[in-house]
Amino acid sequence: MASLHEFGRDIWIAEGPNVAAAGFHYPTRMAVIRLADGTLFIWSPVRLTGELRTAVDGLGRVRHLVAPNSLHHLFLQEWKRAYPEAALYAPPGLRKRRADIAFDADLGDKPSPDWAGQIDQVLMRGNVITTEAVFFHIASGTVLFTDLLQQIPSEMISGWRAMIARLDLMVGPEPSVPRKFRLAFTDRRAAREAMQRVLAWPAQKVLMAHGTPVGAAAPAFLRRAFGWLMK
């Protein structure tokens, strides 16, 4: 489950364990991006197993540990213990939620100088649930979402949970924005401005923490997924 798989040029993904939230079990996924200096950018880290650590160490030195939103923090401390010299980055709201973690820097609308020109980013503001940092890995053409796009496998849920998942748009033929996140965008103008930046990226693929990656016609997929927002 924790082995790395190449997703594109200088980007790898690993599937993590299912995690429980509000009575639902979600599949998890992380990404590893190798920067030009040979160091590694770890996006949304999953549980660090011995197998995963060996695979990651084989790619380079872990330098950046990135929590893309305030909901993805379960495994940060174990990665920081394993890689104490790596910098830990907090999205808006996570420093308050996890006061027990010593973060080194905050994520904003501009990339850090350490990955500028290789990874672009924008904060999806205006959502009362979480402010998610969306990234774009230029070399592979990959847009990285965390929770704003989801697709839970239908076989993972049954009964009343399956009904709620369908109503919340968490299951379907392709990943979509869950209804609860759509309703949570109370500042649509701020969200549209951020999404305009995302749609301007020359996307070739879309990756998310909970859902099937999109490997073809990525711009058309993004326009469908966020058409409700851009009206």
PyMOL commands that set and color helices and strands:
alter all, ss='L'
color gray80, all
select helices_A, chain A and resi 50-57+76-82+94-97+154-156+159-167+179-184+188-200+218-225+227-230
alter helices_A, ss='H'
color red, helices_A
select strands_A, chain A and resi 4-8+11-21+24-34+39-43+61-66+87-90+105-106+119-124+132-137+142-144+205-207
alter strands_A, ss='S'
color yellow, strands_A
deselect
rebuild
show_as cartoon
